[in-house]
């Protein structure tokens, strides 16, 4: 039987994953777990809070989580290969378990990302066998540039009165979506039923039309490549590269922030041909999010490995139990905002939601620190690992205290 014990972790990667989880939660809270759009803020202060959170974290924290997913994929596959084990089949089973958890979570909250990560993780498997790093990077860039969106822009510009042109100039369907009324004032059973039908369909429609699926694959491939070159395993070797990369990312983010609207305006538009320009704006917005994600990632790593590990390392325990904490966030706060619970979506301000999120995440950090004094894994992380190997013979309770927790081997 394969060794299912524990191996030393990369604490910097754990801290980065904890930072990504923090960013995702700090978006979900002012977003009121998707109910913000039923009554957007108009007060200048509340709007400033919302816009600041969106500028820094919306689309960036999710992207960072996808990148970390790719790094974890490489670590799992590489450690198995070093033991002479082909982990492909078991990794598919591992993804199936993650998808099952995502499906269950989606009953509660339609914005679940676990199912999406599980499905997109399947596409990483063939690329793991590609040995040329340059080829992997080229494929990653291809997907990050949103090829389907580029095709639609080109078809919209060249299609004229053809069926292809008519298709390309149709507005994206998720743009006209509204918040289901049942989320605002319905009961639990009705909310559950809506999540199973409309909610699940909308999630995948959004992921496809917005280009998130392409972005997830591209970022996961970048993460896999970072794992392969030892970006987190040998941080000292990349000190100068991190600083240089951070400077480039900052310049790109600034250029895209100020230039995306003027650049999008250069795309021809008419009353019958509106989508190419709109999609160009969306594409440039996606690239801005990627540049900002790179700023967050490289900035965080530069600070962490440059002497800030004691301060930023406080996030590492959260990164070691991301699955547990991610699910706990929605299990606790969806009822706070939705109609079947406290229904605070209509009364909680953006500032209140942000402050509540900060307090709640701080409480999760305390919980994670205390938990790992006693246990090797988070509760759901242990279940996922035990399910992956189909055995309960997986270390869980620390017998002597201390020591490093492990990662899936």
Residue pairs with C-beta under 8 A, 6 or more apart in sequence:
1 391
2 80
2 83
2 85
2 389
2 409
3 83
3 409
4 385
4 389
4 391
4 393
4 394
4 409
5 395
5 406
5 409
6 376
6 395
6 404
6 405
6 406
6 407
6 409
7 79
7 406
7 407
7 409
8 404
8 406
9 320
9 404
9 405
9 406
9 407
10 75
10 232
10 233
10 407
11 309
11 313
11 316
12 232
12 235
12 301
12 304
12 305
12 309
13 68
13 71
13 232
13 319
14 315
14 316
14 317
14 319
14 320
15 300
15 304
15 309
15 312
15 313
15 314
15 315
15 316
15 319
16 64
16 68
16 232
16 297
16 300
16 301
16 304
16 315
16 319
17 65
17 68
17 318
17 319
17 322
18 315
18 316
18 317
18 318
18 319
18 320
18 322
18 365
19 64
19 296
19 300
19 312
19 315
19 319
20 61
20 64
20 65
20 68
20 319
20 322
21 61
21 65
21 318
21 319
21 322
21 325
21 326
22 61
22 315
22 318
22 361
23 56
23 57
23 60
23 61
23 64
23 296
24 57
24 61
24 62
24 65
24 326
25 329
25 357
25 360
25 361
26 53
26 57
26 61
26 354
26 357
26 358
26 361
27 53
27 54
27 57
27 58
27 61
27 62
28 111
28 329
28 330
28 333
28 357
29 333
29 353
29 354
29 356
29 357
29 360
30 36
30 49
30 50
30 53
30 350
30 353
30 354
30 357
32 337
32 344
32 345
32 348
32 353
33 109
33 111
33 330
33 333
33 334
33 337
33 338
34 110
34 111
34 179
34 183
35 179
35 183
35 184
35 337
35 338
35 345
36 50
36 345
36 350
37 178
37 179
38 179
38 183
38 184
38 345
38 346
39 345
39 346
40 50
41 47
41 49
41 50
41 349
41 350
43 349
45 351
46 349
46 350
46 351
47 350
49 350
49 351
49 354
50 350
53 350
53 354
55 292
56 292
56 296
58 289
59 285
59 286
59 289
59 292
59 293
60 289
60 292
60 293
60 296
61 296
62 113
62 212
63 215
63 219
63 289
63 290
63 293
64 293
64 296
64 297
65 113
65 117
65 322
66 117
66 120
66 215
66 216
66 219
66 220
66 223
67 219
67 220
67 222
67 223
67 226
67 293
67 297
68 223
69 117
69 121
69 216
69 220
69 223
70 124
70 219
70 220
70 221
70 222
70 223
70 224
70 225
70 226
70 227
71 223
71 224
71 226
71 227
71 232
72 223
72 227
72 407
72 408
73 91
73 121
73 124
73 128
73 220
73 223
73 224
73 227
74 128
74 223
74 224
74 226
74 227
74 228
75 227
75 407
75 408
76 87
76 91
76 94
76 407
76 408
76 409
77 87
77 88
77 91
77 128
78 227
78 228
79 407
79 408
79 409
80 86
80 87
80 90
80 409
81 87
83 409
88 125
90 388
90 389
91 121
91 125
92 122
92 125
93 388
94 384
94 387
94 388
95 118
95 119
95 121
95 122
96 118
97 384
97 387
97 388
98 114
98 115
98 117
98 118
98 121
98 384
99 114
99 115
99 118
99 119
101 114
101 323
101 327
101 380
101 384
102 112
102 113
102 114
102 115
102 116
102 117
102 118
103 115
105 112
105 114
105 115
105 327
105 330
106 112
106 115
106 195
106 199
106 200
106 203
107 192
107 195
107 196
108 192
108 195
108 330
108 331
108 334
109 195
109 330
109 334
110 194
110 195
110 199
110 200
110 202
110 203
111 203
111 330
112 203
112 330
114 323
114 326
116 203
116 204
116 207
116 212
116 213
116 216
117 216
120 213
120 216
120 217
120 220
121 220
123 217
124 217
124 220
124 221
124 224
127 136
127 139
127 221
127 224
128 224
130 136
130 139
133 225
133 228
133 229
136 221
136 224
136 225
136 228
137 221
137 222
137 225
139 218
139 221
140 218
140 219
140 221
140 222
140 225
141 218
142 218
143 214
143 215
143 217
143 218
143 221
144 214
144 215
144 218
144 219
144 222
144 287
144 290
145 283
146 211
146 214
146 215
146 283
146 286
147 214
148 211
148 214
149 211
149 214
149 279
149 282
149 283
149 286
150 283
152 168
152 275
152 276
152 279
153 168
153 267
153 275
153 276
153 279
153 280
153 283
155 164
155 165
155 167
155 168
156 165
156 168
156 169
156 273
156 275
156 276
156 279
157 267
157 268
157 273
157 276
158 165
159 165
159 166
159 167
159 168
159 169
165 273
168 275
168 276
169 272
169 273
169 274
169 275
169 276
170 275
171 274
171 275
171 278
172 209
172 210
173 205
173 209
174 202
174 205
174 206
174 209
174 210
177 202
177 206
180 186
180 194
180 198
180 199
182 190
182 191
182 194
182 339
183 191
183 194
183 338
183 339
184 338
184 339
184 343
184 345
184 346
185 339
185 343
186 194
186 339
186 340
187 339
187 340
188 340
190 340
191 338
191 339
191 340
206 212
207 213
210 282
211 282
211 283
211 286
215 286
215 290
219 290
219 293
226 232
227 233
230 237
231 238
235 301
235 305
236 305
239 305
239 306
242 298
242 301
242 302
242 305
243 302
245 294
245 298
246 294
246 295
246 298
246 299
246 302
249 291
249 292
249 294
249 295
249 298
250 295
252 287
252 291
252 294
253 288
253 291
253 292
253 294
253 295
256 284
256 287
256 288
256 291
257 288
259 284
260 281
260 284
260 285
260 287
260 288
261 281
263 280
263 284
264 277
264 278
264 280
264 281
264 284
265 277
267 276
267 277
267 280
268 276
268 277
269 276
269 277
300 312
303 312
304 312
304 313
314 365
314 369
315 365
317 365
317 368
317 369
317 371
317 372
318 325
318 361
318 364
318 365
318 368
320 368
320 372
320 377
320 378
320 381
320 405
321 368
321 371
321 372
321 377
321 378
321 379
321 380
321 381
323 378
323 380
323 381
323 384
324 378
324 379
324 380
324 381
325 364
325 368
325 378
327 380
328 364
329 360
329 364
332 360
333 360
334 341
335 341
335 342
336 342
336 344
337 343
337 344
337 345
337 348
338 345
339 345
348 356
368 378
371 378
372 405
373 398
373 401
374 397
374 398
375 382
375 396
375 397
375 398
376 382
376 395
376 396
376 397
376 398
376 405
376 406
377 385
377 394
377 395
377 396
377 405
377 406
382 394
382 396
385 394
385 408
386 392
386 394
388 408
395 406
